[in-house]
Amino acid sequence: MTQTQTEPTAGLATPERTRTFSWSDPRRNAAELGRLSGLELLHAMARGELPAPPVMHLLGMDSVQAEEGRVVVTMRAQEFHYNPLGGVHGGILATLLDTAAACAVHSTLPAGVGYTSLDLTTKFLRPVSVDSGLLRCEGTVLSRGRRTALAQAQLTDDRGRLLAHATSSCLIFDL
């Protein structure tokens, strides 16, 4: 990923910031779904052998760590995540929670099996800002059957305080 962000120029009446980024073709990872298990795919992304999905570049997610049934995603809270009230937008946090919960489900799937989120129930517990620092979102699988899975995710700040919690149901299917 390539990313640049410029800070405002001193003296401007309305300081303007810009951000640009790049990503790799997502079809490369999709081609591996039939060959690699979910955990193998996540490990290949973590090692840099496969590119991270574009959404990770869009939001500025830093890393993914995975083991079977558990995934940790990190992201530094940034100003470009802000809503009009001056805090990180809830949709950004929900995306981070959904990523961790759904990827935890993905980590349990064999090659040739996919999933999609059916729902996401989110509880926001504290405001999030750049002062929150590095956000850590841990997703875990609570229950997995043949066709559905239930996962949860917990979002904490760099002091370990719980910021948000979510549960997600996923539909499991053959690709």
Backbone as CSV, one residue per row, in Angstrom:
resi,resn,N_x,N_y,N_z,CA_x,CA_y,CA_z,C_x,C_y,C_z
1,MET,0.840,-1.169,0.000,0.000,0.000,0.000,0.886,1.234,0.000
2,THR,0.490,2.220,-0.752,1.124,3.531,-0.723,0.087,4.515,-0.227
3,GLN,0.495,5.334,0.744,-0.453,6.302,1.286,0.290,7.586,1.616
4,THR,-0.304,8.703,1.280,0.245,9.991,1.680,-0.869,10.815,2.277
5,GLN,-0.506,11.629,3.241,-1.475,12.532,3.847,-0.761,13.841,4.104
6,THR,-1.352,14.938,3.676,-0.734,16.235,3.904,-1.510,16.995,4.959
7,GLU,-0.775,17.735,5.746,-1.363,18.539,6.807,-1.731,19.914,6.261
8,PRO,-2.577,20.651,6.976,-3.007,21.956,6.484,-1.838,22.943,6.410
9,THR,-1.953,23.866,5.504,-0.972,24.931,5.372,-1.314,26.032,6.364
10,ALA,-0.309,26.498,7.075,-0.537,27.550,8.081,-1.142,28.780,7.422
11,GLY,-2.090,29.401,8.107,-2.681,30.638,7.641,-3.885,30.476,6.735
12,LEU,-4.242,29.265,6.343,-5.430,29.089,5.507,-6.688,29.275,6.347
13,ALA,-7.665,29.951,5.773,-8.928,30.177,6.480,-9.651,28.853,6.717
14,THR,-9.649,27.987,5.722,-10.242,26.656,5.858,-9.151,25.642,5.533
15,PRO,-8.437,25.178,6.553,-7.345,24.240,6.310,-7.828,23.016,5.541
16,GLU,-7.108,22.686,4.511,-7.486,21.536,3.682,-6.436,20.452,3.819
17,ARG,-6.902,19.235,3.986,-6.020,18.081,4.083,-6.324,17.171,2.904
18,THR,-5.346,16.409,2.484,-5.576,15.456,1.413,-4.999,14.109,1.816
19,ARG,-5.515,13.076,1.198,-5.040,11.723,1.454,-5.179,10.937,0.164
20,THR,-4.153,10.223,-0.208,-4.223,9.333,-1.357,-3.693,7.966,-0.930
21,PHE,-4.142,6.936,-1.598,-3.663,5.595,-1.288,-3.812,4.725,-2.527
22,SER,-3.174,3.572,-2.495,-3.280,2.622,-3.601,-3.522,1.239,-3.024
23,TRP,-3.939,0.319,-3.892,-4.224,-1.050,-3.462,-3.956,-1.997,-4.608
24,SER,-3.943,-3.280,-4.292,-3.717,-4.326,-5.289,-5.043,-4.884,-5.772
25,ASP,-5.013,-5.513,-6.917,-6.204,-6.117,-7.518,-6.786,-7.166,-6.570
26,PRO,-8.018,-6.991,-6.095,-8.605,-7.940,-5.141,-8.883,-9.314,-5.742
27,ARG,-8.868,-9.421,-7.065,-9.115,-10.731,-7.680,-7.995,-11.719,-7.387
28,ARG,-6.814,-11.204,-7.034,-5.694,-12.090,-6.707,-6.019,-12.953,-5.490
29,ASN,-6.565,-12.332,-4.450,-6.947,-13.096,-3.257,-8.138,-13.999,-3.541
30,ALA,-9.094,-13.503,-4.307,-10.282,-14.301,-4.618,-9.904,-15.590,-5.335
31,ALA,-8.875,-15.526,-6.144,-8.430,-16.722,-6.873,-7.886,-17.794,-5.929
32,GLU,-7.468,-17.391,-4.744,-6.892,-18.339,-3.781,-7.945,-19.010,-2.904
33,LEU,-9.194,-18.529,-2.956,-10.230,-19.071,-2.075,-10.461,-20.564,-2.271
34,GLY,-10.315,-21.053,-3.478,-10.510,-22.474,-3.732,-9.299,-23.320,-3.407
35,ARG,-8.150,-22.673,-3.197,-6.898,-23.397,-2.958,-6.417,-23.345,-1.520
36,LEU,-6.727,-22.256,-0.828,-6.253,-22.067,0.540,-7.415,-22.063,1.521
37,SER,-7.175,-22.568,2.705,-8.187,-22.441,3.759,-8.260,-20.975,4.168
38,GLY,-9.284,-20.614,4.915,-9.403,-19.243,5.387,-8.209,-18.829,6.226
39,LEU,-7.754,-19.708,7.103,-6.609,-19.399,7.951,-5.336,-19.244,7.118
40,GLU,-5.142,-20.117,6.134,-3.970,-19.994,5.259,-3.986,-18.680,4.490
41,LEU,-5.155,-18.274,4.016,-5.287,-17.008,3.287,-4.949,-15.826,4.194
42,LEU,-5.478,-15.819,5.419,-5.198,-14.738,6.370,-3.715,-14.698,6.738
43,HIS,-3.096,-15.861,6.930,-1.665,-15.902,7.229,-0.841,-15.383,6.046
44,ALA,-1.224,-15.737,4.823,-0.503,-15.249,3.644,-0.598,-13.725,3.534
45,MET,-1.755,-13.162,3.872,-1.892,-11.701,3.870,-1.028,-11.084,4.971
46,ALA,-1.029,-11.683,6.155,-0.248,-11.140,7.277,1.253,-11.159,6.963
47,ARG,1.707,-12.176,6.232,3.133,-12.276,5.856,3.478,-11.419,4.643
48,GLY,2.465,-10.836,3.997,2.716,-10.020,2.810,2.825,-10.806,1.520
49,GLU,2.525,-12.093,1.557,2.571,-12.926,0.355,1.358,-12.672,-0.535
50,LEU,0.255,-12.291,0.063,-0.942,-11.849,-0.651,-1.262,-10.444,-0.165
51,PRO,-1.816,-9.608,-1.037,-2.121,-8.241,-0.623,-3.319,-8.194,0.323
52,ALA,-3.314,-7.177,1.170,-4.476,-6.936,2.023,-5.638,-6.484,1.146
53,PRO,-6.878,-6.734,1.559,-8.020,-6.289,0.763,-8.084,-4.756,0.693
54,PRO,-8.656,-4.217,-0.378,-8.717,-2.759,-0.540,-9.324,-2.019,0.639
55,VAL,-10.306,-2.592,1.319,-10.939,-1.889,2.444,-9.928,-1.598,3.551
56,MET,-8.934,-2.461,3.721,-7.924,-2.210,4.744,-7.105,-0.967,4.397
57,HIS,-6.823,-0.775,3.109,-6.093,0.419,2.677,-6.976,1.662,2.781
58,LEU,-8.230,1.520,2.419,-9.166,2.637,2.471,-9.256,3.216,3.877
59,LEU,-9.370,2.340,4.869,-9.543,2.789,6.243,-8.228,2.974,6.992
60,GLY,-7.145,2.458,6.442,-5.861,2.574,7.119,-5.645,1.520,8.192
61,MET,-6.231,0.327,8.024,-5.994,-0.763,8.971,-4.532,-1.176,8.857
62,ASP,-3.903,-1.428,10.008,-2.472,-1.683,10.046,-2.100,-3.150,9.873
63,SER,-2.740,-4.021,10.623,-2.286,-5.407,10.628,-3.435,-6.362,10.925
64,VAL,-3.190,-7.615,10.564,-4.108,-8.707,10.876,-3.289,-9.857,11.435
65,GLN,-3.703,-10.377,12.573,-3.118,-11.581,13.148,-4.236,-12.602,13.232
66,ALA,-3.939,-13.845,12.879,-5.006,-14.844,12.846,-4.550,-16.181,13.399
67,GLU,-5.457,-16.806,14.108,-5.347,-18.211,14.477,-6.757,-18.767,14.317
68,GLU,-6.899,-20.062,14.368,-8.219,-20.629,14.116,-9.235,-20.120,15.137
69,GLY,-10.293,-19.473,14.617,-11.370,-18.974,15.449,-11.109,-17.635,16.113
70,ARG,-9.965,-16.999,15.821,-9.611,-15.723,16.459,-8.791,-14.867,15.497
71,VAL,-9.190,-13.595,15.366,-8.476,-12.647,14.513,-8.356,-11.323,15.246
72,VAL,-7.187,-10.688,15.137,-6.962,-9.367,15.701,-6.590,-8.429,14.568
73,VAL,-7.314,-7.312,14.464,-7.061,-6.281,13.452,-6.730,-4.999,14.215
74,THR,-5.709,-4.269,13.747,-5.362,-3.003,14.386,-5.493,-1.858,13.398
75,MET,-5.772,-0.688,13.948,-5.917,0.514,13.133,-5.719,1.716,14.051
76,ARG,-4.948,2.660,13.603,-4.774,3.905,14.363,-5.933,4.834,14.019
77,ALA,-6.608,5.366,15.050,-7.682,6.332,14.824,-7.077,7.567,14.150
78,GLN,-7.672,7.997,13.046,-7.141,9.109,12.250,-8.210,10.185,12.074
79,GLU,-7.762,11.367,11.814,-8.665,12.481,11.581,-9.595,12.228,10.386
80,PHE,-9.106,11.528,9.366,-9.953,11.278,8.196,-11.072,10.283,8.479
81,HIS,-11.098,9.705,9.675,-12.198,8.837,10.108,-13.333,9.636,10.759
82,TYR,-13.146,10.929,10.970,-14.067,11.731,11.775,-15.419,11.985,11.118
83,ASN,-16.432,12.076,11.975,-17.768,12.509,11.581,-17.875,14.020,11.840
84,PRO,-19.003,14.648,11.533,-19.137,16.091,11.752,-19.040,16.527,13.217
85,LEU,-19.188,15.598,14.158,-19.127,15.940,15.577,-17.707,15.889,16.139
86,GLY,-16.736,15.502,15.317,-15.343,15.511,15.759,-14.857,14.231,16.392
87,GLY,-15.492,13.124,16.111,-15.047,11.816,16.594,-15.060,10.819,15.452
88,VAL,-14.450,9.663,15.686,-14.431,8.618,14.655,-15.870,8.170,14.386
89,HIS,-16.239,8.152,13.120,-17.586,7.785,12.690,-17.901,6.346,13.098
90,GLY,-19.116,6.127,13.581,-19.539,4.795,13.995,-19.467,3.768,12.882
91,GLY,-19.665,4.193,11.643,-19.570,3.267,10.516,-18.156,2.729,10.327
92,ILE,-17.168,3.547,10.619,-15.769,3.103,10.561,-15.538,2.042,11.632
93,LEU,-16.019,2.321,12.839,-15.860,1.362,13.935,-16.618,0.072,13.649
94,ALA,-17.823,0.190,13.084,-18.605,-1.007,12.738,-17.879,-1.832,11.676
95,THR,-17.237,-1.164,10.729,-16.480,-1.891,9.702,-15.317,-2.644,10.335
96,LEU,-14.642,-2.026,11.276,-13.541,-2.690,11.974,-14.054,-3.893,12.767
97,LEU,-15.169,-3.729,13.463,-15.772,-4.833,14.215,-16.224,-5.959,13.291
98,ASP,-16.856,-5.606,12.173,-17.313,-6.599,11.204,-16.125,-7.358,10.615
99,THR,-15.047,-6.645,10.317,-13.853,-7.285,9.755,-13.297,-8.324,10.709
100,ALA,-13.136,-7.958,11.980,-12.566,-8.895,12.951,-13.477,-10.099,13.183
101,ALA,-14.772,-9.863,13.345,-15.704,-10.970,13.599,-15.800,-11.900,12.394
102,ALA,-15.975,-11.326,11.210,-16.128,-12.152,10.001,-14.838,-12.889,9.658
103,CYS,-13.693,-12.229,9.820,-12.423,-12.911,9.543,-12.168,-14.037,10.545
104,ALA,-12.662,-13.898,11.776,-12.557,-15.003,12.736,-13.316,-16.218,12.215
105,VAL,-14.502,-15.979,11.644,-15.255,-17.079,11.017,-14.468,-17.635,9.833
106,HIS,-13.932,-16.738,9.001,-13.163,-17.167,7.827,-11.998,-18.063,8.230
107,SER,-11.391,-17.781,9.386,-10.229,-18.557,9.824,-10.564,-20.013,10.131
108,THR,-11.843,-20.347,10.225,-12.261,-21.725,10.531,-12.682,-22.500,9.281
109,LEU,-12.680,-21.837,8.115,-13.247,-22.458,6.921,-12.181,-23.156,6.074
110,PRO,-12.521,-24.319,5.518,-11.589,-24.999,4.612,-11.576,-24.322,3.240
111,ALA,-10.624,-24.704,2.427,-10.552,-24.200,1.052,-11.860,-24.515,0.335
112,GLY,-12.320,-23.589,-0.491,-13.534,-23.796,-1.273,-14.817,-23.463,-0.550
113,VAL,-14.712,-22.940,0.658,-15.898,-22.578,1.434,-15.815,-21.077,1.733
114,GLY,-16.929,-20.381,1.530,-16.975,-18.950,1.761,-18.006,-18.592,2.812
115,TYR,-18.143,-17.309,3.048,-19.095,-16.816,4.051,-19.544,-15.420,3.652
116,THR,-20.632,-14.990,4.238,-21.056,-13.601,4.153,-21.724,-13.231,5.461
117,SER,-21.593,-11.987,5.858,-22.235,-11.527,7.084,-23.739,-11.439,6.872
118,LEU,-24.488,-11.981,7.807,-25.947,-11.876,7.785,-26.420,-10.665,8.574
119,ASP,-25.727,-10.376,9.671,-26.099,-9.222,10.498,-24.908,-8.799,11.330
120,LEU,-25.018,-7.612,11.867,-24.005,-7.079,12.766,-24.737,-6.222,13.792
121,THR,-24.651,-6.605,15.057,-25.256,-5.838,16.134,-24.121,-5.185,16.907
122,THR,-24.135,-3.861,16.935,-23.011,-3.102,17.481,-23.444,-2.261,18.670
123,LYS,-22.594,-2.221,19.669,-22.787,-1.364,20.842,-21.555,-0.473,20.966
124,PHE,-21.757,0.844,20.865,-20.684,1.820,21.029,-20.674,2.257,22.490
125,LEU,-19.548,2.095,23.157,-19.485,2.327,24.598,-18.757,3.606,24.994
126,ARG,-17.816,4.047,24.176,-17.045,5.259,24.460,-16.785,5.988,23.154
127,PRO,-16.623,7.305,23.216,-16.233,8.029,22.002,-14.802,7.663,21.606
128,VAL,-14.525,7.723,20.308,-13.206,7.391,19.787,-12.688,8.595,19.009
129,SER,-11.432,8.948,19.257,-10.787,10.064,18.563,-9.325,9.711,18.312
130,VAL,-8.591,10.632,17.717,-7.159,10.385,17.496,-6.445,10.159,18.825
131,ASP,-6.972,10.711,19.896,-6.381,10.499,21.220,-6.533,9.054,21.704
132,SER,-7.401,8.288,21.071,-7.580,6.871,21.431,-6.379,6.040,21.017
133,GLY,-5.578,6.571,20.077,-4.363,5.877,19.658,-4.642,4.659,18.808
134,LEU,-3.816,3.646,19.006,-3.950,2.415,18.230,-5.170,1.641,18.713
135,LEU,-6.086,1.376,17.804,-7.277,0.593,18.113,-6.974,-0.880,17.854
136,ARG,-7.430,-1.729,18.755,-7.223,-3.171,18.620,-8.597,-3.822,18.634
137,CYS,-8.890,-4.585,17.592,-10.190,-5.222,17.486,-9.991,-6.731,17.403
138,GLU,-10.488,-7.446,18.397,-10.333,-8.894,18.452,-11.667,-9.565,18.177
139,GLY,-11.690,-10.404,17.152,-12.871,-11.176,16.805,-12.684,-12.633,17.172
140,THR,-13.730,-13.242,17.719,-13.683,-14.663,18.078,-14.977,-15.346,17.655
141,VAL,-14.849,-16.590,17.288,-16.015,-17.396,16.917,-16.623,-17.960,18.195
142,LEU,-17.910,-17.735,18.368,-18.633,-18.270,19.524,-19.235,-19.637,19.222
143,SER,-19.720,-19.813,17.988,-20.348,-21.066,17.578,-20.288,-21.168,16.069
144,ARG,-19.931,-22.358,15.562,-19.928,-22.554,14.115,-20.556,-23.893,13.785
145,GLY,-21.575,-23.815,12.926,-22.201,-25.024,12.416,-21.865,-25.208,10.953
146,ARG,-22.631,-26.053,10.269,-22.398,-26.304,8.839,-22.762,-25.106,7.982
147,ARG,-23.822,-24.381,8.336,-24.334,-23.297,7.482,-24.293,-21.908,8.107
148,THR,-24.157,-21.822,9.419,-24.080,-20.505,10.053,-23.014,-20.500,11.144
149,ALA,-22.560,-19.302,11.443,-21.598,-19.120,12.534,-21.979,-17.848,13.286
150,LEU,-21.662,-17.828,14.568,-21.863,-16.660,15.402,-20.497,-16.233,15.918
151,ALA,-20.180,-14.948,15.731,-18.895,-14.419,16.189,-19.125,-13.120,16.944
152,GLN,-18.116,-12.720,17.697,-18.160,-11.444,18.387,-16.848,-10.713,18.144
153,ALA,-16.859,-9.408,18.384,-15.635,-8.617,18.291,-15.657,-7.567,19.386
154,GLN,-14.474,-7.303,19.936,-14.314,-6.274,20.955,-13.249,-5.291,20.490
155,LEU,-13.580,-4.011,20.562,-12.688,-2.948,20.134,-12.163,-2.220,21.371
156,THR,-10.837,-2.131,21.508,-10.217,-1.453,22.638,-9.243,-0.390,22.151
157,ASP,-8.975,0.580,23.021,-7.994,1.620,22.692,-6.609,1.183,23.174
158,ASP,-5.623,2.076,23.015,-4.258,1.679,23.375,-4.032,1.588,24.886
159,ARG,-5.044,1.959,25.689,-4.977,1.767,27.144,-5.762,0.539,27.591
160,GLY,-6.317,-0.195,26.618,-7.057,-1.406,26.936,-8.507,-1.189,27.313
161,ARG,-9.014,0.035,27.166,-10.413,0.323,27.500,-11.333,-0.174,26.383
162,LEU,-12.437,-0.804,26.758,-13.417,-1.289,25.791,-14.173,-0.103,25.193
163,LEU,-14.125,0.024,23.879,-14.770,1.124,23.165,-16.078,0.706,22.515
164,ALA,-16.112,-0.521,21.995,-17.300,-1.010,21.291,-17.280,-2.532,21.281
165,HIS,-18.454,-3.096,21.107,-18.620,-4.562,21.051,-19.629,-4.878,19.960
166,ALA,-19.454,-6.006,19.284,-20.409,-6.411,18.254,-20.548,-7.922,18.226
167,THR,-21.716,-8.363,17.785,-21.924,-9.767,17.449,-22.338,-9.822,15.985
168,SER,-21.976,-10.920,15.339,-22.263,-11.072,13.921,-22.630,-12.516,13.621
169,SER,-23.658,-12.687,12.802,-23.998,-14.005,12.277,-23.502,-14.057,10.833
170,CYS,-22.921,-15.182,10.469,-22.418,-15.365,9.109,-23.051,-16.593,8.481
171,LEU,-23.361,-16.486,7.200,-23.841,-17.612,6.405,-22.625,-18.262,5.769
172,ILE,-22.537,-19.580,5.862,-21.413,-20.348,5.314,-21.917,-21.111,4.100
173,PHE,-21.147,-21.103,3.017,-21.586,-21.753,1.777,-20.393,-22.236,0.964
174,ASP,-20.642,-23.209,0.098,-19.606,-23.684,-0.830,-19.450,-22.674,-1.946
175,LEU,-18.216,-22.443,-2.345,-17.941,-21.481,-3.423,-18.177,-22.100,-4.776
